[in-house]
Amino acid sequence: MDPSGIFSTSYARDSALVRTRAQWLALALLGAALLLYPWLASPRLVAVANLMLVTAIVVVGLQITTGYAGQINLGQAAFMGVGAYGASVVEVKFGLPFWVAVPVGGMLAALAGWAFGLTAARIKGFYLALTTIAAQFLFVFVVLNLPSSWLGGVNGFSLEPARLGPLVFDSDRALYHLFLFSTVVMVFGAFGILRSRHGRAFVAVRDDDVAAGMMGIDVPGTKARAFVLGAFYAGIGGALWAYQIRFVSVDQFTLFNSIWFIAMMIVGGLGSIVGALIGTVLIRIVQESITTLGPDLIEFIPTLSSDIVFASMNVFLGLVITGFLLLEPKGLMHRWNIFKATYRLWPFPH
């Protein structure tokens, strides 16, 4: 619903993502704040922002698969790991630059997503969830049991800093703008996909796959494409993560990470790209707060152990998912949309 007095006079304007001057102004201010952030924040906060940007790409991919196409995916961290390892192998074994390694990592993850997307053509619901969990454990099994000269085994991979000509991205502040550019491209790409016929097919399959098939939609192909796209986004995020940490191992891509990604999507709102971004930021803020305040809490209350304090993250995760599913199943974006409709309709609430 547009604000009062805003009328679209063409299809292009009616379908635009940004429609009003106020929205353009807000977007410009947000862009300026994001560009200036590395010089205004401490190195620690810049590192946290980099983590948020990488995670946002992964969660947007999960939003495409689950939020829009309705395909449950509990193995997004595994696809992220495939992208990280793929980029690492390309960089370490073949000596290719990062701007080649990152897309290759995304394509390898997309290939893995396609393999598991084929199962979505035959099963759904609880059984599909079990299949994607299997992807999580299969990823760990393959990495640890292949020859260590291939994927590093338990020792993992170490990477050199990303380079682009004379530019060397060897610090969090240097990586920030690279990650910001990558996130903006991937997010706008997601908007483009979901506003195309493929996005409409995703929503149709999510709402009723039988009716979608009767309307001529290739339901198995649509489900497979949803997994491919979601895994591609996870692979890109994993490849960028590898260049931020400059070290990859299977311990970084666990089932708990996949569940955290789902929590971010639920908190922000299913079926909303902006909701995925909001959920990512809020959950990461809570995670970093617990990590930062944990040592101080242990020092203040000596009877608490570090295991108890940091295990509270998982307890919080369960409470967040349960609370939102019971009280706000459509996420924060649903509440924000209700608020916008309320003030735009005022003083005519009906």
Disulfide bonds with the S-S distance in Angstrom:
none
